[in-house]
């Protein structure tokens, strides 16, 4: 099963994939250049020295279910969003990783998931020394549908990422069952 990890620039997508992947994640990191800082929305990430330019890839094996979760982290800069359709093709759903210091970056990402009818959850990555908001406050600020799960996480912590992925799987399954019931 394929899961898409999306979010704005510097929100922690590469970190999230690395925290949970059972393999060394494949990353396409490149140095942040002066030219890119003029083009990309980098407020709050001034110390960031590398950035994803194509994708991150990680894998989790679920032996009892006999399946694997394939994690595809998408680049956050709008100039690379042309790749998202290919990365999203066949995905079970998406994790929209949010940074409350730059919550406005989530609006086009949420819109993308809604437009594609891709089940998604919003996971608020709680950065050190940043203001904390309750998931309900973020949910309301983003104007999300009632059914969209919103939760906090620490993208560095395996257990936290696991909770996010379980929440996404449960949400996607519930939507699938509801769709099947309405078609009958």
N, C-alpha and C positions, 0 to 999 in steps of 0.2 A: 504494500500500500504506500502510496506517495503522499507526502505532506509538504506543503509549501510554507516557508517561513518568510514573511514579508514585513516591511517596516521602513521607516525613514533612515536617512544616513546616520550611521553611528549609534543605532539604537540597541545593538547587541545581538544581531542575527548570527554572526559568525561565532560569537561566544556561546550562544544557545546551542547551536549544532555541535560544537566541540564539547560541551558539558555532558551531552547525553550519548553521543555516538560511540559505538563499540569499536569502531575502526578509527584510525587517524583520519580526521576529516580532510577531504579534498577541498582546498580553498584556492581562490584566484585573487589573492591579495596583491595590490600594487601600492607603491609609495604615493602618498598624498603630495601633489605638486602645487606650486603657487598658482598655476593656471586653474587647477581644479578647485582650489579654495575660493577663487573668484566666481566660479560657475555653480558650485554646490552650496546648499544651505548648511553651513558648518557651525552655526551658533551653538555653543555649549559643548563642542567637540574639538576645540582648538588644539588640544594635545594629541589628537588622533594622528598617527603617522602612516597608517596603511588603510586601504579600503578595498572592498570586494568589487571587482569589475565584471564578473560574469556570474558566478554562483559559488555556493558552498554545498558540499555533499557529505552526508553522514548516514549511518545505517544502525538500526536497532533490530535484533532478532528476538522474536517472541516465540520461544520453543514450544510452549504448551499449545499455542494456536497454530504452530507450523507456518508462520509467516514472518515477513520482514517489513519494517517501516523504513522507507527511504525518505530522508529529509533533504529538501532542496531549499537552501537559503538564497533568496533573490537579492540583487544589488539594490541599495536604497535610493541612489541618486536618480532623479527623473530622467536624465539623459540615457540611462540604461534600462528603463522600463519596457522598451520594445522587446526585451527577452522574456518578459513575464508570461506571455501567452504560452510560449513553448514550455516554460518551467511548470505552469499550472495545468497543462494538458494531462488529464487522467488522475488528477489529485483528489484524494478523499476529502480534503479541506485545507484550510490555511490558518496559521497562527499569525495574527497581526500584532507585532511587537510594538509597544508604544513607550514613548519617553515623555513624561508629563512636562518636562522643560520645553518640549517642542511638540505639543499635542496636535497642533494644526497640521503637522506632517501626515497625520493619520487619515484626514478627510478623503484625499484622493485614493488612498489605499483601501479604505472601507468601501468607497464607491466602486472601486475595481472589483472587489470580491462580490458585492451585491449585484453588480451588472452581469458578472459571469455565473451568478447563482451558485457560488462556491461557498459551502458551509465554512464559517470562520468563528474563531474566538478572539477576543482582544486580551492580550497579556501585557500588563503594565510592568515593565522592567524597572524595578526600584533601584535607582542609582544611589550610591553613597552621597550623602550631603545634599540630596535633592528633597524638595517638599513632597510629603506623602499625601496621596488622596485616596479616599475609599473607592473601591471598584464601582460602586453605584454613582459616585460623583463623575468618574471618567465616562461611564456608560451614558449618563445624561448629557455631559459636555459634548460627546460625539454624536448624540442624537440617534443612538442605535435602536434597532427593533428590540422589543422586550425579550425575544427569544435568544438574542445573542449573548452568550456567556462572556463576562468580563471578570478577570481575576488579576491579582498581583503575582509577580514572580521575581526571582533572582536568576537571571540567565546564566550565572556562573555555577549554580547549584543543581546537580543532577536530579535530586528529589523534587525540586521546584519545577524544573523542566518536565519531569515525568508527570506531575500533576496537570500541567498545561496540556500535554499531549493526550492524556486520558480524558480530560474535559472536552477537547476537540473531538476525539473519537466518539464519545457518548453523545455529543451534540449532533454530529454528522449522522450517526445511527438513528437518533430520534427523528431528525428531519427526513431521512430515507423512509422510515416506517410510516410517518405521517403522510408522505407523498404516496406511498403504496396504498394506504387506507383510503385516501381521497380518490384514487384511480379505480377503486373497486365499486 
